[in-house]
Amino acid sequence: MNQPNNSRAVVYVVVLALTAIVWILRGLGLFAFLPGFVLWILIGLSIVLTIVNGLIEVR
């Protein structure tokens, strides 16, 4: 695996992990102060990165 693919994978995993952590902690009430749109932005970013990574892998 060359460097660009590796860094892209790291960014993808970090965004997915951050989204999952925020979602879980907000569900438990620890991040209740966090506005809902922040979670939606993270979920949207995860979806966009999934689509972009899929398109790059197909090429």
KEVO-894780 format. One record per atom (N, C-alpha, C): atom name; residue in one letter; residue number from 1; y, z, x. Coordinates in steps of 0.2 Angstrom, whole numbers, plus 5000, padded with zeros to 4 digits. Layout:
<recs>
<rec name="CA" resn="A" resi="NUM" yy="Y" zz="Z" xx="X"/>
...
</recs>
This chain:
<recs>
<rec name="N" resn="M" resi="1" yy="4994" zz="5000" xx="5004"/>
<rec name="CA" resn="M" resi="1" yy="5000" zz="5000" xx="5000"/>
<rec name="C" resn="M" resi="1" yy="5006" zz="5000" xx="5004"/>
<rec name="N" resn="N" resi="2" yy="5011" zz="4995" xx="5003"/>
<rec name="CA" resn="N" resi="2" yy="5017" zz="4995" xx="5007"/>
<rec name="C" resn="N" resi="2" yy="5022" zz="5000" xx="5005"/>
<rec name="N" resn="Q" resi="3" yy="5027" zz="5000" xx="5009"/>
<rec name="CA" resn="Q" resi="3" yy="5032" zz="5005" xx="5007"/>
<rec name="C" resn="Q" resi="3" yy="5036" zz="5005" xx="5000"/>
<rec name="N" resn="P" resi="4" yy="5038" zz="4999" xx="4998"/>
<rec name="CA" resn="P" resi="4" yy="5041" zz="4999" xx="4992"/>
<rec name="C" resn="P" resi="4" yy="5037" zz="5001" xx="4986"/>
<rec name="N" resn="N" resi="5" yy="5031" zz="4999" xx="4986"/>
<rec name="CA" resn="N" resi="5" yy="5026" zz="5001" xx="4981"/>
<rec name="C" resn="N" resi="5" yy="5025" zz="5009" xx="4981"/>
<rec name="N" resn="N" resi="6" yy="5025" zz="5011" xx="4987"/>
<rec name="CA" resn="N" resi="6" yy="5024" zz="5019" xx="4987"/>
<rec name="C" resn="N" resi="6" yy="5030" zz="5022" xx="4985"/>
<rec name="N" resn="S" resi="7" yy="5036" zz="5020" xx="4986"/>
<rec name="CA" resn="S" resi="7" yy="5042" zz="5024" xx="4984"/>
<rec name="C" resn="S" resi="7" yy="5043" zz="5023" xx="4976"/>
<rec name="N" resn="R" resi="8" yy="5041" zz="5017" xx="4974"/>
<rec name="CA" resn="R" resi="8" yy="5041" zz="5016" xx="4967"/>
<rec name="C" resn="R" resi="8" yy="5036" zz="5021" xx="4963"/>
<rec name="N" resn="A" resi="9" yy="5030" zz="5021" xx="4966"/>
<rec name="CA" resn="A" resi="9" yy="5026" zz="5026" xx="4963"/>
<rec name="C" resn="A" resi="9" yy="5028" zz="5033" xx="4963"/>
<rec name="N" resn="V" resi="10" yy="5031" zz="5035" xx="4968"/>
<rec name="CA" resn="V" resi="10" yy="5033" zz="5042" xx="4969"/>
<rec name="C" resn="V" resi="10" yy="5039" zz="5043" xx="4964"/>
<rec name="N" resn="V" resi="11" yy="5044" zz="5039" xx="4963"/>
<rec name="CA" resn="V" resi="11" yy="5049" zz="5039" xx="4958"/>
<rec name="C" resn="V" resi="11" yy="5046" zz="5040" xx="4951"/>
<rec name="N" resn="Y" resi="12" yy="5041" zz="5036" xx="4949"/>
<rec name="CA" resn="Y" resi="12" yy="5037" zz="5035" xx="4943"/>
<rec name="C" resn="Y" resi="12" yy="5034" zz="5042" xx="4941"/>
<rec name="N" resn="V" resi="13" yy="5030" zz="5045" xx="4946"/>
<rec name="CA" resn="V" resi="13" yy="5027" zz="5051" xx="4945"/>
<rec name="C" resn="V" resi="13" yy="5032" zz="5057" xx="4944"/>
<rec name="N" resn="V" resi="14" yy="5037" zz="5057" xx="4948"/>
<rec name="CA" resn="V" resi="14" yy="5042" zz="5062" xx="4948"/>
<rec name="C" resn="V" resi="14" yy="5046" zz="5062" xx="4941"/>
<rec name="N" resn="V" resi="15" yy="5047" zz="5056" xx="4938"/>
<rec name="CA" resn="V" resi="15" yy="5051" zz="5056" xx="4932"/>
<rec name="C" resn="V" resi="15" yy="5046" zz="5058" xx="4926"/>
<rec name="N" resn="L" resi="16" yy="5039" zz="5056" xx="4927"/>
<rec name="CA" resn="L" resi="16" yy="5035" zz="5058" xx="4922"/>
<rec name="C" resn="L" resi="16" yy="5033" zz="5065" xx="4922"/>
<rec name="N" resn="A" resi="17" yy="5033" zz="5068" xx="4928"/>
<rec name="CA" resn="A" resi="17" yy="5032" zz="5075" xx="4929"/>
<rec name="C" resn="A" resi="17" yy="5038" zz="5079" xx="4926"/>
<rec name="N" resn="L" resi="18" yy="5044" zz="5077" xx="4928"/>
<rec name="CA" resn="L" resi="18" yy="5050" zz="5080" xx="4925"/>
<rec name="C" resn="L" resi="18" yy="5050" zz="5080" xx="4918"/>
<rec name="N" resn="T" resi="19" yy="5049" zz="5075" xx="4915"/>
<rec name="CA" resn="T" resi="19" yy="5049" zz="5074" xx="4908"/>
<rec name="C" resn="T" resi="19" yy="5044" zz="5079" xx="4904"/>
<rec name="N" resn="A" resi="20" yy="5038" zz="5079" xx="4907"/>
<rec name="CA" resn="A" resi="20" yy="5033" zz="5084" xx="4904"/>
<rec name="C" resn="A" resi="20" yy="5035" zz="5091" xx="4905"/>
<rec name="N" resn="I" resi="21" yy="5038" zz="5093" xx="4911"/>
<rec name="CA" resn="I" resi="21" yy="5040" zz="5100" xx="4912"/>
<rec name="C" resn="I" resi="21" yy="5045" zz="5101" xx="4907"/>
<rec name="N" resn="V" resi="22" yy="5050" zz="5097" xx="4906"/>
<rec name="CA" resn="V" resi="22" yy="5056" zz="5099" xx="4902"/>
<rec name="C" resn="V" resi="22" yy="5053" zz="5099" xx="4895"/>
<rec name="N" resn="W" resi="23" yy="5049" zz="5095" xx="4893"/>
<rec name="CA" resn="W" resi="23" yy="5046" zz="5095" xx="4886"/>
<rec name="C" resn="W" resi="23" yy="5043" zz="5101" xx="4885"/>
<rec name="N" resn="I" resi="24" yy="5038" zz="5103" xx="4889"/>
<rec name="CA" resn="I" resi="24" yy="5034" zz="5109" xx="4888"/>
<rec name="C" resn="I" resi="24" yy="5039" zz="5115" xx="4888"/>
<rec name="N" resn="L" resi="25" yy="5043" zz="5116" xx="4893"/>
<rec name="CA" resn="L" resi="25" yy="5048" zz="5122" xx="4893"/>
<rec name="C" resn="L" resi="25" yy="5053" zz="5122" xx="4887"/>
<rec name="N" resn="R" resi="26" yy="5055" zz="5116" xx="4885"/>
<rec name="CA" resn="R" resi="26" yy="5059" zz="5116" xx="4879"/>
<rec name="C" resn="R" resi="26" yy="5055" zz="5118" xx="4873"/>
<rec name="N" resn="G" resi="27" yy="5049" zz="5116" xx="4872"/>
<rec name="CA" resn="G" resi="27" yy="5045" zz="5118" xx="4867"/>
<rec name="C" resn="G" resi="27" yy="5043" zz="5125" xx="4867"/>
<rec name="N" resn="L" resi="28" yy="5043" zz="5128" xx="4873"/>
<rec name="CA" resn="L" resi="28" yy="5041" zz="5136" xx="4873"/>
<rec name="C" resn="L" resi="28" yy="5048" zz="5140" xx="4872"/>
<rec name="N" resn="G" resi="29" yy="5053" zz="5136" xx="4872"/>
<rec name="CA" resn="G" resi="29" yy="5060" zz="5140" xx="4870"/>
<rec name="C" resn="G" resi="29" yy="5063" zz="5142" xx="4877"/>
<rec name="N" resn="L" resi="30" yy="5061" zz="5140" xx="4883"/>
<rec name="CA" resn="L" resi="30" yy="5064" zz="5142" xx="4889"/>
<rec name="C" resn="L" resi="30" yy="5070" zz="5138" xx="4890"/>
<rec name="N" resn="F" resi="31" yy="5070" zz="5131" xx="4888"/>
<rec name="CA" resn="F" resi="31" yy="5075" zz="5127" xx="4889"/>
<rec name="C" resn="F" resi="31" yy="5078" zz="5125" xx="4882"/>
<rec name="N" resn="A" resi="32" yy="5079" zz="5130" xx="4878"/>
<rec name="CA" resn="A" resi="32" yy="5082" zz="5129" xx="4871"/>
<rec name="C" resn="A" resi="32" yy="5089" zz="5127" xx="4871"/>
<rec name="N" resn="F" resi="33" yy="5092" zz="5129" xx="4877"/>
<rec name="CA" resn="F" resi="33" yy="5099" zz="5127" xx="4877"/>
<rec name="C" resn="F" resi="33" yy="5101" zz="5120" xx="4879"/>
<rec name="N" resn="L" resi="34" yy="5095" zz="5116" xx="4881"/>
<rec name="CA" resn="L" resi="34" yy="5096" zz="5109" xx="4883"/>
<rec name="C" resn="L" resi="34" yy="5096" zz="5105" xx="4877"/>
<rec name="N" resn="P" resi="35" yy="5101" zz="5101" xx="4877"/>
<rec name="CA" resn="P" resi="35" yy="5102" zz="5096" xx="4871"/>
<rec name="C" resn="P" resi="35" yy="5096" zz="5091" xx="4870"/>
<rec name="N" resn="G" resi="36" yy="5095" zz="5089" xx="4864"/>
<rec name="CA" resn="G" resi="36" yy="5089" zz="5085" xx="4863"/>
<rec name="C" resn="G" resi="36" yy="5090" zz="5078" xx="4866"/>
<rec name="N" resn="F" resi="37" yy="5096" zz="5076" xx="4867"/>
<rec name="CA" resn="F" resi="37" yy="5097" zz="5069" xx="4870"/>
<rec name="C" resn="F" resi="37" yy="5094" zz="5069" xx="4877"/>
<rec name="N" resn="V" resi="38" yy="5094" zz="5074" xx="4881"/>
<rec name="CA" resn="V" resi="38" yy="5092" zz="5074" xx="4888"/>
<rec name="C" resn="V" resi="38" yy="5085" zz="5073" xx="4888"/>
<rec name="N" resn="L" resi="39" yy="5081" zz="5076" xx="4883"/>
<rec name="CA" resn="L" resi="39" yy="5074" zz="5075" xx="4883"/>
<rec name="C" resn="L" resi="39" yy="5073" zz="5067" xx="4881"/>
<rec name="N" resn="W" resi="40" yy="5076" zz="5065" xx="4876"/>
<rec name="CA" resn="W" resi="40" yy="5076" zz="5058" xx="4874"/>
<rec name="C" resn="W" resi="40" yy="5077" zz="5053" xx="4880"/>
<rec name="N" resn="I" resi="41" yy="5082" zz="5055" xx="4884"/>
<rec name="CA" resn="I" resi="41" yy="5084" zz="5050" xx="4890"/>
<rec name="C" resn="I" resi="41" yy="5078" zz="5050" xx="4895"/>
<rec name="N" resn="L" resi="42" yy="5075" zz="5056" xx="4896"/>
<rec name="CA" resn="L" resi="42" yy="5069" zz="5056" xx="4900"/>
<rec name="C" resn="L" resi="42" yy="5063" zz="5053" xx="4898"/>
<rec name="N" resn="I" resi="43" yy="5062" zz="5053" xx="4891"/>
<rec name="CA" resn="I" resi="43" yy="5056" zz="5049" xx="4888"/>
<rec name="C" resn="I" resi="43" yy="5058" zz="5042" xx="4889"/>
<rec name="N" resn="G" resi="44" yy="5064" zz="5040" xx="4887"/>
<rec name="CA" resn="G" resi="44" yy="5066" zz="5033" xx="4887"/>
<rec name="C" resn="G" resi="44" yy="5065" zz="5030" xx="4895"/>
<rec name="N" resn="L" resi="45" yy="5067" zz="5034" xx="4899"/>
<rec name="CA" resn="L" resi="45" yy="5067" zz="5032" xx="4906"/>
<rec name="C" resn="L" resi="45" yy="5059" zz="5031" xx="4908"/>
<rec name="N" resn="S" resi="46" yy="5055" zz="5036" xx="4906"/>
<rec name="CA" resn="S" resi="46" yy="5048" zz="5035" xx="4907"/>
<rec name="C" resn="S" resi="46" yy="5045" zz="5029" xx="4905"/>
<rec name="N" resn="I" resi="47" yy="5047" zz="5027" xx="4898"/>
<rec name="CA" resn="I" resi="47" yy="5045" zz="5021" xx="4895"/>
<rec name="C" resn="I" resi="47" yy="5047" zz="5015" xx="4899"/>
<rec name="N" resn="V" resi="48" yy="5053" zz="5015" xx="4901"/>
<rec name="CA" resn="V" resi="48" yy="5056" zz="5009" xx="4905"/>
<rec name="C" resn="V" resi="48" yy="5053" zz="5008" xx="4911"/>
<rec name="N" resn="L" resi="49" yy="5052" zz="5014" xx="4915"/>
<rec name="CA" resn="L" resi="49" yy="5048" zz="5014" xx="4921"/>
<rec name="C" resn="L" resi="49" yy="5041" zz="5011" xx="4921"/>
<rec name="N" resn="T" resi="50" yy="5038" zz="5013" xx="4915"/>
<rec name="CA" resn="T" resi="50" yy="5031" zz="5011" xx="4914"/>
<rec name="C" resn="T" resi="50" yy="5031" zz="5003" xx="4913"/>
<rec name="N" resn="I" resi="51" yy="5036" zz="5001" xx="4909"/>
<rec name="CA" resn="I" resi="51" yy="5036" zz="4993" xx="4908"/>
<rec name="C" resn="I" resi="51" yy="5038" zz="4990" xx="4914"/>
<rec name="N" resn="V" resi="52" yy="5043" zz="4992" xx="4918"/>
<rec name="CA" resn="V" resi="52" yy="5044" zz="4989" xx="4924"/>
<rec name="C" resn="V" resi="52" yy="5039" zz="4989" xx="4929"/>
<rec name="N" resn="N" resi="53" yy="5035" zz="4995" xx="4930"/>
<rec name="CA" resn="N" resi="53" yy="5030" zz="4995" xx="4935"/>
<rec name="C" resn="N" resi="53" yy="5024" zz="4990" xx="4932"/>
<rec name="N" resn="G" resi="54" yy="5023" zz="4990" xx="4926"/>
<rec name="CA" resn="G" resi="54" yy="5018" zz="4985" xx="4923"/>
<rec name="C" resn="G" resi="54" yy="5020" zz="4978" xx="4925"/>
<rec name="N" resn="L" resi="55" yy="5026" zz="4976" xx="4924"/>
<rec name="CA" resn="L" resi="55" yy="5028" zz="4969" xx="4925"/>
<rec name="C" resn="L" resi="55" yy="5028" zz="4968" xx="4933"/>
<rec name="N" resn="I" resi="56" yy="5030" zz="4972" xx="4937"/>
<rec name="CA" resn="I" resi="56" yy="5029" zz="4971" xx="4944"/>
<rec name="C" resn="I" resi="56" yy="5022" zz="4970" xx="4946"/>
<rec name="N" resn="E" resi="57" yy="5018" zz="4974" xx="4944"/>
<rec name="CA" resn="E" resi="57" yy="5011" zz="4974" xx="4946"/>
<rec name="C" resn="E" resi="57" yy="5007" zz="4967" xx="4943"/>
<rec name="N" resn="V" resi="58" yy="5010" zz="4964" xx="4938"/>
<rec name="CA" resn="V" resi="58" yy="5007" zz="4958" xx="4935"/>
<rec name="C" resn="V" resi="58" yy="5009" zz="4952" xx="4940"/>
<rec name="N" resn="R" resi="59" yy="5015" zz="4953" xx="4942"/>
<rec name="CA" resn="R" resi="59" yy="5018" zz="4947" xx="4947"/>
<rec name="C" resn="R" resi="59" yy="5014" zz="4947" xx="4953"/>
</recs>
